[in-house]
Amino acid sequence: MKKILKKIEAVCSDIEEMIEKREEQFDNRSERWQESEKGEEFQERTERLQEILDELVDFTSECGE
C-alpha cells in the first residue's frame, strides 16, 4: 500500500503543477476569451482537476491514518 500511496503523491504533485499552469494560462487570456464558451470550458476542466486532486489528497490522508 505504501508503494501505491507514493505513486498517488507523485501524481498529486503533477496535477498541482498542471492546475497552476492552467490558472496562469487562464489569467493571461483576455477577459473576452475568459467569458467565452472555450474559456468557461477551460475553467471547468481546471476546477475538475482541483476536485480530483482534493479527492486524491483526502484518500492518501485516510490511508495514512
Sequence and secondary structure as in RCSB ss.txt:
>XXXX:A:sequence
MKKILKKIEAVCSDIEEMIEKREEQFDNRSERWQESEKGEEFQERTERLQEILDELVDFTSECGE
>XXXX:A:secstr
 HHHHHHHHHHHHHHHHHHHHHHHHHHHS HHHHHSHHHHHHHHHHHHHHHHHHHHHHHHHHHH 
